[in-house]
Amino acid sequence: MDQKIIYTITDESPALATSSLLPIVRAFTKTAGITIEEKNLSLAARILAVFPEYLTEEQRVSDDLKELGEFVKDPNANIIKLPNISASTFQLISAVKELQSKGYNIPDYPENPSGETEQEIKKRYDLIKGSAVNPVLREGNSDRRVPGAVKKFARKHPHTMGPWSKDSKTHVASMTDDDFYHTEKSIVLSRADSVKVVLAAEDGETVVLKESLPVLEGEILDSAVMRKSALRSFLRKQIADAKEKGVLLSVQLKASMMKVSDPIIFGHMISIFFEDVFDRYGEVFERLNINPEYGLEDMFSKIDTLSASQREQIYSSFEEVYRKQAKLTMVNLETGRTSLHVPSDVLIDASIPFAIKNSGKMLGFDGKMEDVKLIIPDSAYAPVYHNTIEFCKENGALDPKTLGSVANIGLMAQKAEEYGSHDKTFKIPYCGTVKVLDGSETVLMEQSVCEGDIFRMCQVKDIAVKDWVRLGVERARLTHTPALFWLDENRPHDAHLIDKVKENLKLLNTDDLEIRIMAPGDAVRFTLDWIRSGKDILSVTGNVLRDYLTDLFPILELGTSSKMLSIVSLLNGGVLFETGASGSAPMLVQQFLKEGHFQWNSLGEILALTESLEHIGNTCSNQKAAILSDALSKATQLFLENDRSPSEKVNELDTRGSHFYIMLYWARMLAGQDEDEQLKKIFGQVAQSLEENREKILKELLQKQGTGEDLGGYYLPDSDTVSSLMRPCKTFNSILTSLSDR
Ligand code: MG
């Protein structure tokens, strides 16, 4: 059997860290006969891969994402996937510019394409934007949990939790009608077919929104609408209410995931918050081709092209609004970046849990942490955050010392529940009726819509649901924890899922297990009560809550979600191990560039590797792989106990030094085991050399800090430069070389 681990190369901090860690991983795993194969999923590589005809022979790169998309269907797939950039339009354009400046003759990104060629170019680029990688690779359902070693450590050394007061004014605001939740319709297909989506306008004209969408028997299909006028009046009311209540204001979306719907909602937030400015300068904005969906930063960069006097006028009317309205939450105080500057800055799943951890407060423009109104327009999942916040007001902050753990099994396979993204969400061009038709043109569902409404559709394949229920049952049984399905019987889509869950549970014979089904709002209350008493529980959820809960609970339990194990149980038997959150990835690169100190924590990669090796041990009867895995798990405990994670401060241990310790502890554990003589001998020597040179290596690594660094590029840094900066210590490198050259 193929004993290979695929390792993905990505962007920013994870890519930098990998260039130091991967040589270690390669040398260690070679002793068990495992090869490591790299696949490049960086934004730069993905761009170059789709424009071969614009490049010279030498410049062309293979389409690694496409290859991996095939490989995930292989039963032997064993992939370690690092976080990559989910590119906003702004990031995409920056990357294109950088590549062009490096002699890659790729076309500009045509924001407003004219003609067929430009439209084709835009189409290729748009497929690279947002969460373009994960949907291709996630050919399975999701299994996420906190590793035992990490949980034990967190309970012993709890992170700080801000206290909660009953008088906290922090709250969630959601729409009560005319949002996706309240307009949802859902059907189950009785046979395989191809459906078509059309917009029948009031004047009789019909536009095809989606020509054909293949569907299978038993597939759930649903549609919903966010009505523009309702959304805008809701936002207007909430903005005024935040001012009245004297709280900060923050709109909570996930533009990188719901990449069609959420930027539109974000744009409405901007055009309403700054309504006075838009009223006064609407024409100028139109001339400048301003689209608020790209955020204030993009708007300002276009306004900056005007004459000084015009510019000043416009900016002063922005200032007027800032003075008059409720205060916005801030992303970066130094640069004055508000939460309306860049749509991809606002990530509901990360920002609300951190607010909960910080007594329900967020950062205001004067640097003070204050109570906040959290606007979550769609009401489907808002109750999860609402009830968590109310729970903290009633019971005080949760205590990480005693808190149980919430694992998650998430429905994700075959593009399940990919709401608001990709090819099934549309901004409606004019009033009429959206009709979903089957192959014989019979109407399956219809929604009446108006200009500017957002129509979204989503699908869930029956086989994905079956596998999801099976995985949930398997984990519940293995971990002896109750399983809670977070499904809302009042939602048409969830009602269909509930039927299927019940059907499958019957087939799986689960009398020995404790299984419940509850709507998200109730489920979160039940779960918080449960874990507060120190007990563990399994949440079995749809795709969106998979994303949200696997940040919410880890941030409450551990203070971070980067230490979660995230596994995709691929439908054909392979496994994909995903590593840590990338939220801090760009900031840490900035610090490295400024002061030569790099604090990306590779723990997520280490945890993934541990599982990946164990998987090889189990499925390929590779005893050495199992021993490597076990030793790495023990090394991780030691790593945590001795606090060898990178420090935040310059001239203290950074990522490179922490990799030294991983190698040292891993070698030590391998030298200390008695199951495999050969490994014991090899790593006895490695451990000894590392031990003997420890002071010297750590000193050399420290001396490399303190001065700014230049990577020779951001999206496509110079690989030799990166390698020499991330592996600057000759003594360390030569010990590693002697291991890999054996
Ligand atoms: Mg998430």
Residues whose N, C-alpha, C, O or C-beta is under 5 A from the ligand:
A	BS01	MG	D349 D547 Y548 D551
